Structures are given as C-alpha cells and as structure tokens.
Amino acid sequence: MFLDRDGTLNVKAAEGEYITGPAQLVTLPGAMAAVRRLNEAGRLVILVSNQRGVARGRMTLADLDAVHDRLAELLAAEHARLDAVYVCPHDLDECDCRKPAPGMLLRAAREHPGIDLGRAVIVGDAESDVAAGAAAGTATIRLASGPVDTRADRVMPDLDAAVTWILGS
C-alpha cells in the first residue's frame, strides 16, 4: 500500500500553504484506524509524499521530520504504523521522484524486495498520485467526495472506504 499524506491521512493545508510544523498536522477522521487495519492485514504501508515546501524554503528537512514524527505518534496512539516514508523535497521539474513521476514508488520497490508493484495500490487525493501509480504499474484509488475527472481505477470518498474495499471487509 502506498499512501499520499496531505488529503489522505491528514487535512490538507490551504492552496499554496504547507504543513510546516507538528502542531499543524490534523488527521482525517478514520484515517489512522484505516492504517491500523492495513497493518493488521499484513500489508506493507508506505507513505509517498511531495513536499515542495522544502524547496521553496517554507520548511527545512528537520521541520518535515518533526511533522512525520508527529504523524508516527498519532498513528501509534491508534496502534498503527507506517513501514516506510518517502518524500520528494524538490520543486517542479527538478527530479524524477516528484509525483506524477513514479520515482518514490520505484525506489520503495528496490529497497523493499517484497513489494510487487503489479499487486500494489496507491491511494491519494490528487491526479498526480494516480499518474505516479499508473507509471509504476500499481492499481490506483483517487479520494474524492464527489465526481472527479480521473484516470484512477476507483474513486472512493476517504481512506477508510478505500481500505474497506481493498480488504474486502
């Protein structure tokens, strides 16, 4: 399981803004429990997140680490965990890891030999998540509260619903 962060696990910052500190991280209802259900089902859960705010000087890598430490604390409080975290701190057109490119997913597959991209799923709230997953060969789920123009394999209202569908329960 590949999961986007902002808009998937936590409330997304306003357009043009970034989650730059732990106090700004507010989880979405049911998201932490959904990750726990994936953990309990034996699924590897990997975060893949664009964090352009680093390249723009809005936060440092240490700030980003503090946000992810807080996310880990919030997950642990729900008896859940992420198995790995991959971030792209670059600006547009600077790398091959920034979604919609598949770089973070491909790196995760290299570093975790048990990952079969053909059986993996990416869940995210943006079309760039869908494009990255499609380019890497994963199934794709786009989170949206209503109709949305997408190439995703499925559209679901939130992570909890996506996990329910994936696990068939």
N, C-alpha and C positions, 0 to 999 in steps of 0.2 A: 504494500500500500504506500503510495506516495501522496502526501498531503501538502497542499499550499497552506500558508499560515493566515495572512490577513484576509478576512472574509470567509474563511473556512473554519479555523479554530478560534479566532478572536475577532472582535469588532474592528472593522477596517477604519483607519484614520480618514478624515475628510480629504476630498480630492486635493492633491498637491501637498498633503501633510504626511507625516510618518510617525510611527510608534517609535519614539526615541529613548524611552525610559521605562523601567518596570512598572511604575505607577500608572502608566497609560494603557497597559495591557488588560483588556476586559474580555474574558472568554465568552463565546456564544453559548446560549442555552443548549445543553445536551452534548456539546462537542467533546468535553473531557470524558464523559461516560461512553461516548461512541468510540473513542480511542481505547478505553479500557476493554470494551467488547472485542475490538480487533486484537488486542494483546491476549485476551483470554482464549481467542480462537486460534492463537499461534501465528498470527500474521505479523510479519516484519512491518513496522510503521516508520516511515522515513519522511521527514519534513524537507521540502524543496521550496525555497522562498527567495524571490527577487528582493533585494534590499538596497535600492538605488540611493536612498538617503545617505549611505556611507560615501558614495562617490560625490554626492552633492555637498558634502561637508555638514550635513544636518545632524549626523551622529558619527561616533567612532566605532571601530570594531569592538572595543570594550563595552560601549553602550549596548551594542547589539547582543553581545554575550550576556550582559545583565538582563536584557529582555528575555532571552532564551532560558536563562537560569530561572527567572520568574515563571515562565511557561512550564518548565520542568517541575517547579514547586506546585503549581496549580494542578498539573496532571497527577503528581504523586498524591496529592490530597484526595484524588478520586481513584487511587490505586491503578494509575495508568502511566505509560511512559512512551517516549519516542526512542526508537532504536538508533537513529542517526539524524543529524541535522546538516543539511547542505544549504548554503546561501550563496547568492551572487551579489557581491557588493559593488558591481560595476555599473557604469552609465550605459546608455543605449549605444549599440554598435561597437562596444569595446572588447567583446569576448564571445565565446561560444557556449557559455554556461547560462546566460540570462534567458529565461523563458521569453519568447516561444522556442528558443533553441533547446535541444534535448540534453545539453552538457551535464547538468546536475544529475539527471536520471542515469545517463550512461556512466558517469563516474561512480555513482552508487552501485550500479551493477558490477563494475570492475572491482570495487572494494568489498562487496558482499557477494561472493560467488554463488550463494544460494538463490539469488534473485533471477527469476526467469521473466524477462520483460514481456514475453508473449502471454504470461499469465498474470501480470501485474496490472494495477489500476491506479490512475491518478485522479484525485478529487480536488477541484479548485473552483473558484468563483469567477475566473476570467478566461477569455478565449485563449490567452497566452498559455494557460495551464493545459488546455485541451490540445493546442498545437504542439507543445513540448511532449506530451504523452503520445500523440499520434506519431510524431517523428521518431520517438524511441520504441514504438511498437506496442505500447500499453493500451488497455481499454481506458476510456475517458468518461468521467462524470463531471458535468458542469452544475454548480449550485446556483439556483436562481429561484426567486419567489414567484415568478410568473413566466409567461412565454418569452423566449430569448432566441435570437438567431445564433445558431451554434453548429459546429461540426461534431460535437460530443456524441458519444454512443448513447448516453442517457442524460436527462436533466432531472435533478432532484432538488427539493426545497432547502435541505440542510444536510449537514454531515451525518446526523443521526439517521435520517431517512436513507441516505446513501449506504451506510453501514448495514442497516437492516436489510436492504435489497441485496448487497454483496454477500452477506452471510446467510441469506435466505431464511431469516427468522424475524 
